[in-house]
Amino acid sequence: MAESVNGGSNTPATKPKEMSMEVRLLIAFLLMGGVMFLTPYFFKSQTPPPLKKDAAGQTASQGTPGAGAIAERIPSAEPPAPPASSVEAAAAAVPLPAGATPQKAEPVFVIQTDLYRIAFSNQGATVRSWQLKKAKGNDLKPLDLVNTASGRDFPFSLYFPNEKPVVDVNWTWYKQTVEPDGLGVTYEFSDGHVSVRKVFRFQNASYLSMVSTEVTLDGKALPHMIQWRGGFGDLTLSSAASSQRTLFFDVVANKLVEEAPKSAAKGPLATGGNHSFAGIADAYFAAVFLAGGKSGMREVTFEDMVPTAHEKTPLALSGVAIGDGPANRFELFVGPKDIDVLKKINPKLESVVDFGWMAFLAKPLFMIVNWVNDNLVHNFGWAIVLVTVAINFVLFPLKLSNMKSMRKMQALKPQIDVINAKFKNIGLRDPKKGEQNEEVMALYKKHGVNPMGGCLPMLLQMPFFFAFYKVFTVSVEMRGAPWLWVGDLSQPEHWEIKILPIVMIASQFIMQKMTPQAGGDPAQQKMMMFMPLVFGFMFYNFPSGLVLYYLTSNLVSMGQQWFFNKTSMATLAAESIGPLKKNGRK
């Protein structure tokens, strides 16, 4: 799988909050189904015109973690971080004990690799910026995974779940020692009682690094954890808070467990057990600490109500603390959730790309689209088009059966009109209404017609529609993927007037005109003509790739319907009904 960690859309993040795309999908299909099933009951049949072609996301551990895990609530009160100036001034006023670390600022140390630009400060020995060189945010600027505006302790600060040292080691000044190759740095602090040592080591062309921390109090190891607070990932998106997660892989249950920030709304949530990795993530990126063979890890999830550089109103973002013993030593992955990259590091890491309950279809669909992109067209937009065409041709035998059924229903319309005329003055609650329905259903059964056949095209598309939606929301390969005028297939079009949804609405209207309709009731047909507009409204702010899939499916269906209408199959299906005699019976 080619690594393509592209930037976001071509527009800055917008502020208005919108209903989730999952809700939009469900509403769209429910409206479609409701109109198709209910409108016949509200419109009486009229004298028919001559026959013609008429219009047609679990967190398994919310409160109960997976097997082998422990969950507990811990107090949430945390003092605010002291200003840097107050720490330095207080330190200068007190004589240093023998062996204590001089409290002075050193130049910011920046590690540059092929993949990262990371800025370290010796105040707290923390990371102040972690930029991915092959990714851009939704604002088209270099993507920084650190929320620099959070006001919380910075990433790789320390969290003490039990005994806490008197000195705030997250804001004192450390001695900074840079390794000769520039790919590693060591930070050390001591006040004569508390000693802290942090070591970071990176590789030039890898998302995998190493971090270790040790804390002692009067020579005795002091249990602690490594923090990443105040949110993570691409915080330039308007929906950034909705994708925030902490996570761990439970080896005993053999599954990934995720926690949203709200799981820690009543206080930090601690979990522990035989976990192979744990960390923090958003939709497309992750920072994961790998256990390195140890049998026990502990994680703490925080709900951090903090602003971002793009949203001044505090948001509920994720925070996490990870530990595996009195001293911590981890391999660390920080980067895109690219399946191939993750599998090479640790096969279980692949699970951080969560395809959800549609994984049985979404994951194979993604693998096929990705293969077509890598090996044939080298563009995800055209890959989606080709795969959609293939899907529609695989489903064509089912659609052909439905086309025959719909043509038979059209030919049966005169006989249906006779039955409706017989019961024209019967109300919906009249018992005789059941007799009318029985006669209609008996007619359908006699000629082998499925009265629900009109729903089949929509039902066939729904699984692939939801699968494609999931692919676009979790696959970093799709992020920033362009197609023709579309800058990012994982985002809505950036233009004020979005072209793909409008073309999709037009294709829906044309397809309805081409599709035989069972009922010739003009009022019902007018109601059905509104459905493309409803779909267009629901699709208007969907990912462009999702709209491209649906548009392509419509165009292929139009071609298949045209082919059917021009063949003898359509004529034979209609002739199998036979003419209506003068007495109203066949």
C-alpha positions as CSV (number, residue, x, y, z in Angstrom):
1,M,0.0,0.0,0.0
2,A,1.6,3.2,-1.1
3,E,2.0,5.7,1.8
4,S,0.2,8.9,0.9
5,V,-0.4,10.9,4.0
6,N,-1.8,13.9,2.3
7,G,-3.1,17.1,3.5
8,G,-6.7,18.0,4.4
9,S,-9.2,19.9,2.2
10,N,-8.5,23.2,0.5
11,T,-10.5,25.2,3.0
12,P,-9.9,26.2,6.6
13,A,-11.9,24.5,9.3
14,T,-15.4,25.8,9.6
15,K,-17.1,26.4,12.9
16,P,-20.8,25.4,12.5
17,K,-21.7,22.1,14.1
18,E,-23.6,19.7,11.8
19,M,-25.4,16.5,12.4
20,S,-23.1,13.5,12.0
21,M,-22.8,11.8,8.7
22,E,-24.1,8.5,10.1
23,V,-27.3,10.3,11.1
24,R,-27.6,11.8,7.7
25,L,-27.2,8.4,6.0
26,L,-29.9,6.8,8.1
27,I,-32.3,9.8,7.6
28,A,-31.8,9.7,3.9
29,F,-32.6,6.0,3.5
30,L,-35.5,6.1,6.0
31,L,-37.0,9.0,4.1
32,M,-36.6,7.2,0.8
33,G,-38.2,4.0,2.3
34,G,-41.0,5.9,4.0
35,V,-42.0,7.8,0.9
36,M,-42.0,4.6,-1.2
37,F,-44.0,2.5,1.3
38,L,-46.5,5.1,2.7
39,T,-47.4,7.4,-0.2
40,P,-49.8,4.8,-1.9
41,Y,-52.0,5.0,1.3
42,F,-52.4,8.8,1.1
43,F,-53.1,9.2,-2.6
44,K,-56.2,7.7,-4.3
45,S,-55.7,6.2,-7.7
46,Q,-56.8,8.4,-10.6
47,T,-57.8,7.5,-14.1
48,P,-54.5,6.4,-15.6
49,P,-53.0,8.1,-18.7
50,P,-51.9,5.9,-21.6
51,L,-49.0,3.6,-20.7
52,K,-45.6,5.2,-21.1
53,K,-42.3,5.2,-19.3
54,D,-43.0,7.1,-16.1
55,A,-40.8,8.9,-13.7
56,A,-39.5,6.8,-11.6
57,G,-19.0,3.5,15.7
58,Q,-17.8,0.5,21.3
59,T,-15.8,1.0,23.7
60,A,-15.7,-2.3,25.4
61,S,-14.3,-0.8,28.5
62,Q,-16.6,2.0,29.3
63,G,-17.2,1.1,32.8
64,T,-16.2,-2.5,32.0
65,P,-12.9,-3.1,30.3
66,G,-12.1,-6.2,28.3
67,A,-11.0,-9.5,29.9
68,G,-7.8,-9.2,31.9
69,A,-8.2,-5.5,32.5
70,I,-8.8,-3.4,35.6
71,A,-10.8,-0.2,35.7
72,E,-11.0,2.4,38.4
73,R,-11.9,6.0,38.9
74,I,-9.2,8.3,40.3
75,P,-9.4,11.8,41.6
76,S,-9.5,14.4,38.9
77,A,-8.2,17.5,40.7
78,E,-5.0,18.7,39.1
79,P,-3.3,22.0,39.9
80,P,-2.8,24.3,36.9
81,A,0.7,24.4,35.5
82,P,2.9,27.2,36.9
83,P,4.1,29.9,34.5
84,A,7.7,29.4,33.3
85,S,8.8,32.7,34.7
86,S,7.7,31.9,38.2
87,V,9.5,28.6,38.2
88,E,12.8,30.2,37.0
89,A,12.5,33.1,39.5
90,A,11.8,30.8,42.5
91,A,14.7,28.5,41.5
92,A,17.1,31.4,41.3
93,A,16.1,32.6,44.8
94,V,17.0,29.3,46.5
95,P,20.6,28.0,46.7
96,L,21.1,24.7,44.9
97,P,22.0,21.6,47.0
98,A,25.1,19.7,46.0
99,G,24.6,17.8,42.7
100,A,21.3,19.6,41.9
101,T,20.6,20.6,38.3
102,P,21.1,24.3,37.5
103,Q,17.8,25.9,36.7
104,K,18.4,27.6,33.4
105,A,16.8,27.6,30.0
106,E,18.7,25.9,27.1
107,P,18.1,26.4,23.4
108,V,15.1,24.5,22.0
109,F,16.4,21.2,20.5
110,V,14.8,20.3,17.2
111,I,15.1,16.8,15.8
112,Q,14.8,16.5,12.0
113,T,14.2,13.2,10.3
114,D,12.8,12.3,6.9
115,L,9.4,12.0,8.6
116,Y,9.4,14.3,11.6
117,R,10.2,17.7,12.9
118,I,10.1,17.6,16.7
119,A,10.9,20.5,19.0
120,F,12.0,19.7,22.7
121,S,12.2,22.1,25.6
122,N,14.4,21.5,28.6
123,Q,11.7,23.0,30.7
124,G,9.9,19.8,31.8
125,A,11.9,17.8,29.2
126,T,8.7,17.9,27.0
127,V,7.8,18.0,23.4
128,R,6.4,21.4,22.3
129,S,5.8,20.5,18.6
130,W,5.6,17.2,16.7
131,Q,5.1,17.8,13.0
132,L,4.6,15.1,10.4
133,K,6.5,16.1,7.2
134,K,4.3,14.1,4.9
135,A,1.0,15.4,6.2
136,K,-0.8,18.7,6.3
137,G,-3.7,19.9,8.4
138,N,-7.1,20.9,7.1
139,D,-5.6,24.5,7.0
140,L,-3.0,23.3,4.5
141,K,-0.2,24.0,7.0
142,P,2.3,21.4,8.3
143,L,0.4,19.1,10.6
144,D,1.4,19.4,14.3
145,L,0.0,16.6,16.4
146,V,0.5,18.7,19.6
147,N,-2.2,21.0,20.8
148,T,0.0,23.9,21.6
149,A,-2.9,26.0,22.8
150,S,-4.2,23.6,25.4
151,G,-2.6,25.1,28.5
152,R,-2.0,21.6,29.8
153,D,1.3,19.8,30.5
154,F,3.0,19.1,27.2
155,P,3.5,15.6,25.8
156,F,5.9,13.4,27.6
157,S,5.3,15.2,30.9
158,L,5.0,12.8,33.9
159,Y,1.9,11.7,35.8
160,F,2.1,10.3,39.3
161,P,-0.9,8.2,40.2
162,N,0.1,7.7,43.8
163,E,2.9,9.5,45.6
164,K,3.9,12.8,43.9
165,P,7.2,14.6,44.4
166,V,7.1,18.0,46.1
167,V,8.9,19.6,43.1
168,D,6.8,19.9,39.9
169,V,9.1,18.0,37.6
170,N,7.0,18.9,34.6
171,W,8.1,22.6,34.8
172,T,11.6,22.5,36.2
173,W,14.7,23.0,34.0
174,Y,16.6,19.9,32.9
175,K,20.1,19.3,31.7
176,Q,19.9,18.6,28.0
177,T,22.4,16.3,26.3
178,V,22.2,15.8,22.6
179,E,23.6,12.7,20.9
180,P,26.3,13.3,18.3
181,D,24.1,12.1,15.3
182,G,21.3,14.5,16.3
183,L,18.8,11.7,16.5
184,G,18.6,11.4,20.3
185,V,18.5,13.5,23.4
186,T,18.8,12.9,27.1
187,Y,17.3,15.1,29.9
188,E,18.3,14.9,33.5
189,F,17.1,16.7,36.6
190,S,17.9,16.5,40.3
191,D,17.2,18.6,43.3
192,G,19.2,16.4,45.7
193,H,16.1,14.3,46.6
194,V,14.1,13.8,43.4
195,S,16.0,12.6,40.3
196,V,14.4,12.3,36.8
197,R,16.0,11.0,33.6
198,K,14.3,10.9,30.2
199,V,15.9,9.5,27.0
200,F,14.5,9.9,23.5
201,R,15.9,8.1,20.5
202,F,14.7,8.4,16.8
203,Q,15.4,6.7,13.4
204,N,15.8,8.8,10.3
205,A,13.3,7.0,8.1
206,S,10.9,5.4,10.5
207,Y,7.8,6.3,12.5
208,L,9.2,4.1,15.3
209,S,11.2,5.6,18.1
210,M,12.2,4.9,21.7
211,V,11.5,6.6,25.0
212,S,12.4,5.8,28.5
213,T,11.8,7.5,31.8
214,E,13.1,7.0,35.4
215,V,12.2,8.8,38.6
216,T,13.7,8.3,42.0
217,L,13.0,9.8,45.4
218,D,16.0,9.6,47.7
219,G,17.3,6.7,45.6
220,K,14.0,4.8,45.6
221,A,12.1,4.3,42.3
222,L,8.9,6.4,42.2
223,P,6.1,4.9,40.0
224,H,5.0,7.3,37.3
225,M,3.5,7.4,33.8
226,I,4.2,9.2,30.5
227,Q,1.5,11.7,29.5
228,W,0.1,13.1,26.2
229,R,-2.5,15.7,27.3
230,G,-4.7,18.3,25.7
231,G,-5.8,16.4,22.6
232,F,-4.0,14.8,19.6
233,G,-3.9,14.7,15.8
234,D,-5.4,17.0,13.2
235,L,-7.2,19.6,15.4
236,T,-7.7,21.9,12.4
237,L,-10.9,20.0,11.5
238,S,-14.3,21.4,12.7
239,S,-15.2,17.9,13.9
240,A,-11.8,17.2,15.6
241,A,-13.3,16.5,19.0
242,S,-15.6,13.7,17.7
243,S,-12.6,11.6,16.6
244,Q,-10.6,11.8,19.8
245,R,-9.8,8.4,21.5
246,T,-7.5,6.7,23.9
247,L,-6.9,3.0,23.2
248,F,-5.2,-0.2,24.2
249,F,-5.0,-3.7,22.8
250,D,-6.2,-6.3,25.3
251,V,-4.2,-9.5,24.7
252,V,-6.5,-11.7,26.7
253,A,-9.6,-10.6,24.9
254,N,-7.6,-10.2,21.6
255,K,-9.3,-6.9,20.8
256,L,-8.8,-3.2,20.6
257,V,-10.5,-1.2,23.3
258,E,-11.1,2.5,22.8
259,E,-12.3,5.3,25.2
260,A,-13.8,8.6,24.1
261,P,-13.1,11.6,26.3
262,K,-16.6,11.5,27.8
263,S,-15.7,8.2,29.5
264,A,-13.5,10.3,31.9
265,A,-16.1,13.0,32.4
266,K,-16.5,12.1,36.1
267,G,-12.8,11.8,36.6
268,P,-9.7,10.1,35.0
269,L,-10.4,6.5,34.1
270,A,-7.6,4.0,34.8
271,T,-7.2,0.6,33.2
272,G,-4.6,-2.0,33.4
273,G,-3.8,-5.5,32.3
274,N,-1.9,-7.6,29.7
275,H,-1.9,-5.1,26.9
276,S,0.4,-5.2,24.0
277,F,0.1,-1.4,23.3
278,A,-1.7,1.7,24.4
279,G,-1.9,5.3,23.4
280,I,-4.0,8.1,21.9
281,A,-5.4,8.6,18.4
282,D,-7.8,10.5,16.2
283,A,-9.4,9.4,12.9
284,Y,-6.2,9.2,10.9
285,F,-3.2,9.4,13.3
286,A,-2.0,7.6,16.4
287,A,0.7,7.8,19.1
288,V,1.1,4.3,20.5
289,F,3.4,3.0,23.2
290,L,4.4,-0.7,22.7
291,A,4.8,-2.9,25.7
292,G,8.1,-4.4,24.6
293,G,7.4,-7.9,26.1
294,K,6.3,-6.8,29.6
295,S,3.1,-8.4,30.8
296,G,1.5,-5.4,32.4
297,M,0.6,-1.9,31.3
298,R,-1.5,0.8,32.9
299,E,-3.3,3.6,31.1
300,V,-5.3,6.6,32.3
301,T,-7.8,8.4,30.1
302,F,-8.5,12.1,30.8
303,E,-11.2,14.4,29.5
304,D,-9.3,17.6,28.8
305,M,-11.6,20.6,28.3
306,V,-9.2,22.8,26.4
307,P,-9.2,25.2,23.4
308,T,-7.2,24.7,20.3
309,A,-5.4,27.2,17.9
310,H,-8.5,27.0,15.7
311,E,-11.3,26.9,18.3
312,K,-11.1,29.2,21.3
313,T,-14.1,27.6,23.0
314,P,-12.9,24.7,25.2
315,L,-13.5,21.3,23.6
316,A,-13.6,17.8,25.2
317,L,-10.3,16.3,23.9
318,S,-8.5,13.2,24.9
319,G,-5.5,13.0,27.3
320,V,-3.7,9.8,28.2
321,A,-1.0,8.6,30.6
322,I,0.9,5.3,30.0
323,G,3.1,3.3,32.3
324,D,4.5,-0.2,32.6
325,G,6.4,-0.2,35.9
326,P,8.5,1.9,38.3
327,A,10.6,2.8,35.2
328,N,9.2,3.1,31.7
329,R,10.8,1.9,28.5
330,F,8.7,1.9,25.4
331,E,9.0,1.6,21.6
332,L,6.8,4.5,20.4
333,F,4.9,4.8,17.1
334,V,3.7,8.3,16.2
335,G,2.3,8.7,12.7
336,P,-0.4,7.9,10.2
337,K,-2.7,4.9,10.6
338,D,-1.4,3.3,7.4
339,I,-2.2,-0.4,7.5
340,D,1.0,-1.5,5.7
341,V,3.2,0.7,8.0
342,L,1.4,-0.6,11.1
343,K,1.6,-4.3,10.2
344,K,5.4,-4.0,9.6
345,I,5.9,-2.7,13.1
346,N,3.5,-5.0,14.9
347,P,0.7,-7.1,13.3
348,K,-1.7,-6.2,16.2
349,L,-1.2,-2.5,15.4
350,E,-3.3,-2.9,12.3
351,S,-6.4,-3.0,14.6
352,V,-6.1,0.8,15.3
353,V,-7.6,1.3,11.9
354,D,-11.1,0.5,13.1
355,F,-13.6,-0.3,10.3
356,G,-16.3,-0.8,12.8
357,W,-19.3,-3.2,12.4
358,M,-18.9,-3.0,8.6
359,A,-15.4,-4.4,8.8
360,F,-16.4,-7.6,7.0
361,L,-17.1,-5.5,3.9
362,A,-15.4,-2.1,4.5
363,K,-11.9,-3.6,4.9
364,P,-11.9,-5.8,1.8
365,L,-13.4,-2.9,-0.2
366,F,-10.6,-0.6,1.0
367,M,-8.0,-3.2,0.1
368,I,-9.4,-3.6,-3.4
369,V,-9.7,0.2,-4.0
370,N,-6.1,0.6,-2.7
371,W,-4.8,-2.2,-5.0
372,V,-6.5,-0.6,-8.0
373,N,-5.0,2.7,-7.1
374,D,-1.5,1.3,-6.6
375,N,-1.4,-1.0,-9.6
376,L,-3.7,0.4,-12.3
377,V,-4.8,4.1,-12.2
378,H,-2.7,5.7,-9.4
379,N,-5.6,7.9,-8.4
380,F,-8.1,7.1,-5.7
381,G,-11.0,8.9,-7.5
382,W,-10.6,6.7,-10.6
383,A,-10.0,3.7,-8.4
384,I,-13.4,4.3,-6.8
385,V,-15.0,4.7,-10.2
386,L,-13.6,1.4,-11.5
387,V,-14.5,-0.6,-8.3
388,T,-18.0,0.9,-8.4
389,V,-18.5,-0.2,-12.0
390,A,-17.3,-3.7,-11.1
391,I,-19.7,-3.9,-8.1
392,N,-22.6,-2.9,-10.3
393,F,-21.8,-5.5,-12.9
394,V,-21.4,-8.2,-10.3
395,L,-24.9,-7.2,-9.0
396,F,-26.4,-7.0,-12.4
397,P,-28.2,-10.4,-12.4
398,L,-30.1,-9.4,-9.3
399,K,-30.9,-6.0,-10.8
400,L,-32.0,-7.6,-14.1
401,S,-34.5,-9.7,-12.2
402,N,-35.8,-6.6,-10.5
403,M,-36.1,-4.8,-13.9
404,K,-38.3,-7.6,-15.2
405,S,-40.4,-7.5,-12.1
406,M,-40.9,-3.7,-12.4
407,R,-41.9,-4.1,-16.1
408,K,-44.4,-6.7,-15.2
409,M,-45.8,-4.4,-12.5
410,Q,-46.2,-1.7,-15.1
411,A,-48.0,-4.0,-17.4
412,L,-50.3,-5.0,-14.5
413,K,-51.3,-1.4,-13.9
414,P,-54.6,-1.6,-15.8
415,Q,-55.7,-4.6,-13.7
416,I,-54.6,-2.9,-10.5
417,D,-56.7,0.2,-11.6
418,V,-59.7,-2.0,-11.9
419,I,-59.3,-3.3,-8.4
420,N,-58.7,0.2,-7.1
421,A,-61.9,1.4,-8.8
422,K,-63.8,-1.4,-7.2
423,F,-62.8,-0.2,-3.8
424,K,-62.5,3.5,-4.6
425,N,-64.8,4.7,-1.8
426,I,-63.3,2.5,0.9
427,G,-61.4,4.2,3.7
428,L,-58.1,3.0,5.1
429,R,-59.7,1.7,8.3
430,D,-62.5,-0.1,6.5
431,P,-62.2,-3.9,6.8
432,K,-62.8,-4.2,3.1
433,K,-59.5,-2.4,2.6
434,G,-57.9,-5.7,3.5
435,E,-59.8,-7.4,0.7
436,Q,-58.4,-4.8,-1.8
437,N,-54.9,-5.5,-0.7
438,E,-55.5,-9.3,-0.9
439,E,-56.7,-9.0,-4.5
440,V,-53.7,-6.9,-5.4
441,M,-51.2,-9.3,-3.7
442,A,-52.9,-12.3,-5.4
443,L,-52.4,-10.6,-8.7
444,Y,-48.7,-10.0,-8.0
445,K,-48.2,-13.6,-6.8
446,K,-49.9,-15.0,-9.9
447,H,-47.5,-13.2,-12.2
448,G,-44.4,-13.7,-10.1
449,V,-44.0,-10.0,-9.3
450,N,-42.3,-8.7,-6.1
451,P,-44.2,-5.6,-5.0
452,M,-41.1,-4.4,-3.0
453,G,-38.8,-4.7,-6.0
454,G,-38.6,-1.0,-6.4
455,C,-36.6,-0.9,-3.1
456,L,-34.0,-3.4,-4.4
457,P,-31.6,-1.0,-6.0
458,M,-31.4,1.1,-2.8
459,L,-31.1,-2.0,-0.7
460,L,-28.3,-3.4,-2.9
461,Q,-26.4,-0.1,-2.6
462,M,-26.8,0.4,1.2
463,P,-24.1,-2.1,2.4
464,F,-21.5,-0.7,0.0
465,F,-22.6,2.9,0.8
466,F,-22.0,2.4,4.5
467,A,-18.8,0.5,3.8
468,F,-17.4,3.3,1.6
469,Y,-18.4,5.9,4.2
470,K,-16.4,4.0,6.8
471,V,-13.4,3.7,4.5
472,F,-13.3,7.5,4.0
473,T,-13.5,8.1,7.8
474,V,-10.7,5.8,8.9
475,S,-8.4,5.3,5.9
476,V,-5.5,7.8,6.0
477,E,-4.7,6.9,2.4
478,M,-7.9,8.6,1.3
479,R,-7.1,11.7,3.3
480,G,-6.1,14.5,0.9
481,A,-6.5,12.2,-2.2
482,P,-7.4,14.4,-5.2
483,W,-9.6,13.7,-8.2
484,L,-10.1,16.1,-11.1
485,W,-11.4,19.4,-9.4
486,V,-11.8,17.7,-6.0
487,G,-8.9,18.4,-3.7
488,D,-9.7,15.9,-1.0
489,L,-12.0,12.9,-1.5
490,S,-12.4,12.5,2.3
491,Q,-13.9,16.0,2.6
492,P,-16.9,17.7,0.9
493,E,-16.0,19.8,-2.1
494,H,-14.5,23.2,-1.1
495,W,-16.5,25.2,-3.6
496,E,-19.6,27.1,-2.5
497,I,-21.6,25.3,-5.1
498,K,-20.7,21.7,-5.0
499,I,-20.6,20.0,-8.4
500,L,-20.7,16.3,-7.5
501,P,-23.9,16.4,-5.4
502,I,-25.7,18.5,-8.1
503,V,-24.7,16.1,-10.9
504,M,-25.8,13.2,-8.6
505,I,-29.3,14.9,-8.2
506,A,-29.6,15.2,-12.0
507,S,-28.7,11.5,-12.4
508,Q,-31.3,10.5,-9.9
509,F,-34.0,12.4,-11.8
510,I,-33.0,10.8,-15.1
511,M,-32.8,7.3,-13.6
512,Q,-36.4,7.8,-12.2
513,K,-37.6,8.7,-15.7
514,M,-36.0,5.6,-17.2
515,T,-37.3,3.2,-14.6
516,P,-40.8,1.6,-15.1
517,Q,-43.2,2.6,-12.3
518,A,-45.8,0.2,-10.9
519,G,-48.3,2.9,-10.1
520,G,-49.3,5.6,-12.5
521,D,-50.8,7.9,-9.8
522,P,-49.6,11.4,-10.8
523,A,-49.7,12.6,-7.2
524,Q,-47.5,9.7,-6.1
525,Q,-45.1,10.3,-8.9
526,K,-44.8,13.9,-8.0
527,M,-43.9,12.9,-4.4
528,M,-41.3,10.5,-5.7
529,M,-39.7,13.2,-7.8
530,F,-38.8,15.0,-4.6
531,M,-36.5,12.1,-3.5
532,P,-33.5,13.1,-5.6
533,L,-33.7,16.6,-3.9
534,V,-33.8,14.9,-0.4
535,F,-30.8,12.8,-1.3
536,G,-29.0,15.8,-2.7
537,F,-29.6,17.7,0.5
538,M,-28.3,14.8,2.6
539,F,-25.3,14.2,0.4
540,Y,-24.3,17.9,0.1
541,N,-21.7,17.8,2.9
542,F,-20.7,14.1,2.6
543,P,-17.1,13.2,1.7
544,S,-16.6,13.8,-2.1
545,G,-15.5,10.2,-2.6
546,L,-18.8,8.9,-1.2
547,V,-20.8,11.2,-3.5
548,L,-18.6,10.0,-6.4
549,Y,-19.4,6.4,-5.5
550,Y,-23.1,7.0,-5.5
551,L,-23.0,9.1,-8.7
552,T,-21.0,6.4,-10.5
553,S,-23.5,3.8,-9.3
554,N,-26.4,5.9,-10.7
555,L,-24.7,6.3,-14.1
556,V,-24.0,2.6,-14.4
557,S,-27.6,1.8,-13.4
558,M,-28.8,4.2,-16.0
559,G,-26.8,2.4,-18.6
560,Q,-28.0,-1.0,-17.5
561,Q,-31.7,0.2,-17.5
562,W,-31.2,1.6,-21.0
563,F,-29.8,-1.7,-22.1
564,F,-32.7,-3.6,-20.6
565,N,-35.3,-1.2,-22.1
566,K,-33.8,-1.7,-25.6
567,T,-33.8,-5.5,-25.5
568,S,-36.5,-8.1,-26.0
569,M,-36.4,-9.0,-22.3
570,A,-38.5,-5.9,-21.5
571,T,-41.0,-6.7,-24.2
572,L,-41.3,-10.4,-23.1
573,A,-41.7,-9.4,-19.5
574,A,-44.7,-7.1,-20.4
575,E,-46.2,-9.6,-22.8
576,S,-46.2,-12.3,-20.1
577,I,-49.0,-10.4,-18.4
578,G,-51.3,-10.5,-21.4
579,P,-54.0,-8.0,-22.5
580,L,-56.8,-6.8,-20.4
581,K,-60.3,-7.8,-21.7
582,K,-63.3,-5.5,-21.9
583,N,-64.9,-6.9,-18.8
584,G,-61.9,-5.8,-16.8
585,R,-60.5,-9.3,-16.5
586,K,-57.5,-10.9,-18.2
